[in-house]
Amino acid sequence: MKKILSKLNATQIIIYGFLTTILIGTFLLVLPVSSAKGEFTNVIDALFTSTSAVCVTGLTVVVTADHWSLFGQLVILGLIQIGGLGFMCVVTMISIVLGRKITMRERNVIQEAHNLNRQSGVVSFAKYIFKITMAVELTGSAILALRFIPEFGLIGGIYRGIFHGISGFCNAGFDIIGSTSLVEYSGDVIINVVIMALIVTGGLGFPVLQDIIVMFRNIFVKKFSVRYSLGHLNLQSKIALTATAVLIVTGALGILAFEFNNKGTLGDMGMGEKVMASFFQSVTLRTAGYFSIDQGSLEYSSKLLGIVLMFIGGSPAGTAGGAKTVTMAVILVSMLSLVRGRDEITAFKRSIGLHVLQKSLTVVVMMMTVVIGSVMILSYTEADLLVANGGRFEILDIFYEVVSAIGTVGLTAGMTPELSDVGKVIVSLCMYIGRVGPISIAVALTAKRAGDSLVRYPEGNIIVG
């Protein structure tokens, strides 16, 4: 095994590590002990569920609360936790507990897994990830448990609190309520606010959370001014926080406007519940997968807005998926720089390197390529589900499904349970690509990274636009 691992680069270890975790999860979920009926589960369904859990997506082909036994649900919960933390972080924490020294190679893998700019301090960062994850999940789980205990009893309430606390922070979207997610709790302030807080916290990214903690320490412990503390946030944090706030608010306003009179979603709710459900929908579109309104009844305009938000996703180095807020922000500010005639890409009085823009464009183009290719394949394999052939779904629903998968969101207009086996495999691949990243897969499939060429060619003139 060591000999095989020595031949793999850091990126290959990451994608094969996730793949191995998925296959182990599939094997466990196939077993009769994982099924509520004590029967073997279809391999494709088990593979789909395991992929969705490890990739913290939340798309399901069976109802989690009904199909899986307690053992099966605990397997799913374990896969969610590994997927949210990153399997390499879990391995690192086990090594630390066992007193084993973390090698340079393992540090390199941790750095690659979390897209860190430098290798120094990666072990401390892994410890920090574990601590902040446990702290946030325990806090969220405790509040949710207190809300669920009166309804499900002491043990049932605590279990549901823990399950949804972990699933919420990891942006997984798995629930053990039933087939309608959190629809019956659309007016419950505690559940909605706690779940939204968990989703946003997990989706901001661990470096941003670390920066926020430092900011609050500066304000409340060192007594620095708020303006000074905010000004000393890292550029990554400023962009991630600004983009997150803008997307949540604009998304909520869009959903509220488009669904205000829709009887299938917000139409029959009071104004307060409409606003809360709109914000919940906007937040969950950031790669969480929970829903408090029926996704199949959404207006076309809301689905299109949802596709955009799901594609963008959360922020880097966190539990969220998608192209990432910072990625899209870099592209946007570069466009603004070009329009203004500036040679330099700047944001918050800081310059952004050309290599960052190149990587951002690569991520977006590769994700769009996967989305378009997957939609074309599914429109063929699932043709009988489309309205044109007597089904009840539109091509827009396939886009919604695919972007939800590659953005590791977990929302569906109702198509997931009706997918063919081929369709389930395609969507599973989308979830996998979305979790490990299209660039990582491309690099891993390449024999070696291309180094900087020593040859420089003369610049040629071409016309674009």
Salt bridges, closest charged atoms under 4 A:
ASP45 OD1 - LYS424 NZ 2.72
GLU106 OE2 - ARG100 NH2 2.69
GLU112 OE2 - ARG449 NH2 3.10
GLU151 OE1 - ARG147 NH1 3.60
ASP188 OD2 - ARG147 NE 2.54
ASP268 OD1 - LYS263 NZ 3.31
ASP397 OD1 - LYS303 NZ 2.65
GLU418 OE2 - ARG392 NH2 2.76
